[in-house]
């Protein structure tokens, strides 16, 4: 049998193409390729070369439409014993190919060709084509007249044209030779035999029978030559005659041959046009051919030669003719019958050809698994031969079956889609790809195929193919392989690698399994922010780059999970985490593994790793981007088992997903104890130009700043530019919780240092103030029995963050300024790790109100000292006292209002507290630390560990000057008296004014503390003061409607010193008994309306008894002391004079009181009176009078 057999094969002229002299295989294939293109030569093109010597036997030669067909046999072929039966099996022409530069002696070339041509006795035409001769060879006269044809050096097109001309000459020569042969065959007594004919001596009867058969066989052979000559009509006529003669002589074998020739003539006459009628005719005739081949079977010749091969060949020809999807059932039936008959073939070569043709036809139908099955039969036949070339053939045949069995090498698939995976894919693994790549129900058969490939590769001496087969077998089917088998495959990998040169690459990966684990988050000092040059706040609305879905700095923009982006910077190291798994029972030593970068703009750094049996490991792979643009990282390059392979992440993801769905045998990572599979999407990675890089360092260490509650401290932060680009823009802002704890940031220091060149450094000051711990934190610490000094803020993320947005130049150096998108900026996040320790603990607060009666005449000594010029002593003695006690100008007495705070020290250190009241309220927050240190002269209170102390805060000079109705007009009205919108609006304004006054009061009071030499701060008492003052705000802030005061007057001269209120006196240090003392009572109206009052004056002794009434009165008076009716103008004062005569020296107290007539709403609101008819009384403070017995 012959391969590639078809019905049209009978019309093809076989031409042997052989190399002559020392032509290299590469040049021989190149010249042969030019020759094979001219496999069909039209009859019209050879008319100029054709000469009719006598009348042609091809009477119906189609010169206009016919053609000659050639089948070039490279290297030639041995003669066939069936040449008489089928003339197309003969080698009818020989063409030699010679390369002249490698064969300088053309005479020797001609002799070699002549000798080679003699081995083809059936050849009718011989030509030797000599290409590229030199000038001396072109002038050589010795080769003229021989069959050597020189092709002078020229371009390929010219050579092909020259070659076409020579092939046309050969075609014309063959046609003339066919005419001669046919004329001789018709007239001569040529004997036609086949191996089926008996070789024994023939009896007379058999001789007569053979003579009769010769005529039928001769007509069949003449028909064959008519087909070769391109005349199907003449051929059909001779085949018809042969069919009649062979049928009469029962020569069934030749009858079947003649029937085959008639079918070929029929198809040639139709010139390739097919229709159902023609197909039915061909099927009918070929069924007859198959039947007659079967009839020609002779039992005696069964062991020597059998027509079964021709029967099967005819069946294959019919199947090839009908091979298309519409007639698939008929073709499958024919191929099945052929496969059954092939088992009876004697010659292994015939069986091999049958299986090859069956596999091809099944492949053309699209039945790839059936084709793969018969291809494996072919490989089995090759493997039965113990030689290297048969093993190579088996390996090649098995390689063709790998696609059908889903075990093909990655190299046969072509460029991997994983390498070109786009961002739109988002790393998705399609379900159909999993099914196509991994089918567990085929596991056993797939393993057998790979084992056969491995065996054939070892026999063929192809170590790379053997390594690839072992790698695929071990990687895909390790769960089904025993530990001994795994070790055997490990040995095959190692042995194959030893025979390979260093650095050999293979497209099929082995172990380990590699999957993408994660992309490490950007360091807080390396965040990249998009830049909007059109805005001053160019960073606004931009979130930092990174492979994470949410960041605490994003502003709630909708997130698209399919649009993940990652930005890398040229020259800055990057990292990718990958996970390796070794599910086999031997140790895997990875000599090197690094990122596979198809884009070529990243330098990857290799690392080595060892994986024990049945283990997994997460490793970090790093690299440095080198150029701008997109980065494509589909997988890793692994050097393991002596060969370099590429592992794609997408393939392993598909394998793991298939394992979860039951499509794949096992998950290699779960079998090694790794965590549950988490699909990591490969983001779109963009490399941007070099950027500045600020690196921060906090002076004293980057740990937490330990602060007590309320402590104020300066922190110095050093910023250094570690990049290669200067910082030209920078902005500092705050984020996170407790932003109020950052008092000041010296941002102007950073701005003044711009541009910050590479390697430059700047230090900025940040003033921090520790916040108050919540009651929950304090109670939790107390419940655990922790000492106060070790109580820390336990909540994560409670410290503020210092954000520095910075950027380099708008254009990259060396590039034009018209860049579409400027280089991005960066954001430096500096956590101000404040560890707040519990400090002074506030217990409670209360308001103390004291009134110290003024002593009439007590200030005389002071006045005398002032007159004597002893001002230094007076000022020194009064400076300290006046800070705590001063005369109330609105009450006329020594008034003292104190806010008492009770503090507890639960810490391990000692605190000293000081109180100050900033009357001017000129607090400079920037120099707050300096102001605190200036308070060391204040009175200090020491609070030891586990001790409680009370701190008094003086409230002085906080009275409003005037009691105005606009302040209280609607504050305390009866329910129902005000319901209008105006009143409601006024009430809101009044409350706002009161709250503002309270806040103003609180802001002036400072309680500062110091612990040791470097720790100082301020106690947060705002809430405590506000709570303490809330109930008494009326008394603290608002003046009385009426204030009363007493003063002395000189009755003798009438010169009353009205310029001084309390600090007036007569001669001496006190009032003298038994003398008439002139006095005045002063009544001041603090409202904006006149007040009518009924004034009364009283004098009491030290026991509190009235000393001017009754039988035991000790004080006499002159004037009116009760029932004094007067009207006090608004914001003015009136006086009432009287005189007292003290009978007994001692201490006395003067009191003034008044009842107000017709009190308005303001007065009733101040007195907290709701009844309209209820009288309003106003009492003044007590004034002490010291009466001396003598002068």
Secondary structure, DSSP 8 states (H G I E B T S, - for coil): --TT--GGGGGEEEEEEEE-SS--HHHHHHHHHHHHTT-EEEGGGGTTT---SS--S-TT--TTT-EEEEEEEET-----TTTTT-GGGSEEEEEEEEEGGG---HHHHHHHHHHHHTT-TT--EEEEEEEEE-HHHHT--TTTTSSEEEEES--HHHHHHHHHHHHHHHHHHHHHHHHHHHHHHHHS------TTS--S---HHHHHHHHHHHHHHHHHHHHHHHHHTT-HHHHHHHHHHHHHHHHHTT-HHHHHHHHHHHHHHHHHHHTT---HHHHHHHHHHHHHHHHHHHHT--GGGTTT--THHHHHHHHHHHHHHH-SGGGHHHHHHHHHHHHHHHTT-S-HHHHHHHHHHHHHHHHHHT-HHHHHHHHHHHHHHHHTS-SHHHHHHHHHHHHHHTTTTT---HHHH-S-TTTT--GGGTT---HHHHHHH--GGGHHHHHHHHHHHHHHHHHHT-HHHHHHHHHHHHHHHGGGS-HHHHHHHHHHHHHHHHTS-TT-EESS--S-EEEEEE-----TTSEEE---TTSSSTTTT----SS-S--TT--S----TT--EEEEETTSEEEEEEEEEE-SSS-EEEEEEEEE-TTS-EEEE-EEEEE-TTEEEEEEEEEEE-SSEEE---EEEEEETTEEEEEEHHHHHHHHHHHHTTSSS--HHHHTT----------EEEEE-----EEEEETT-SS-EEEETTBEEEEEEEEEE-SSS-B-EEEEEEEES-GGGEEEE-HHHHHHT-SB-TT-EEEEEEEEE-----HHHHHHHHHTT--GGG----STT-SEEEEEEEE--SS-TTS-S--SS---EEEEEEE--EEEE--EEEEEEEEEEEEE-EEETTTHHHHHHHHTT-HHHHHHHHHHHHHH-EE-TTTSSEEEEEEEEEEEE-SSS-EEEEEEE-SS----GGGHHHHHHGGGGS-EEEE-TT-EEEEEEE--S---S-B-HHHHTTTS--TTS--SHHHHHHHHHHHHHHHHHHHHHHHTEEEEEEETTTEEEE---HHHHHHHHHTTHHHHHS--SEEEEEEEE-TTT----TT-SSS---SSSSEETTSEEEEEEEEEE-BSS-EEEEEEEEEE-TTS-BSSSSTT--EEEES--SSEEEEE-TT-EEEEEEEEEESS-EEEEEEEEEEEES--HHHHHHTT---TTS-EEEE---EEEEEES--
